[in-house]
Amino acid sequence: MISFNIYNRVAYNLYNAAIATFTFGSIFQGIVDIAGSDVTYSKNYFILGFLLLGISLVILFRVGKKSSESI
């Protein structure tokens, strides 16, 4: 059984933020494509999304695992 502590909650919130960032970046890229413009800002959303996703996975599997073992 997985115990839900503060680290799991932070990882869950960061994961949700990553999904929201990917969604917004995809919508933004679609709008830019429809408008016919060439903007490089949409790549930043995907980089930020992968960064948030990576941090959430590190917290979930490293920090959360260590804290639940000590309890």
Buried (B, 14 or more C-beta within 10 A) or exposed (E): EEEEEEBBEBBBEBBEBBBEBBEBBBEBBEEBEEEEEEEEEBEEBBEBBEEBBEBBBEBBEEBBEEBBEEE
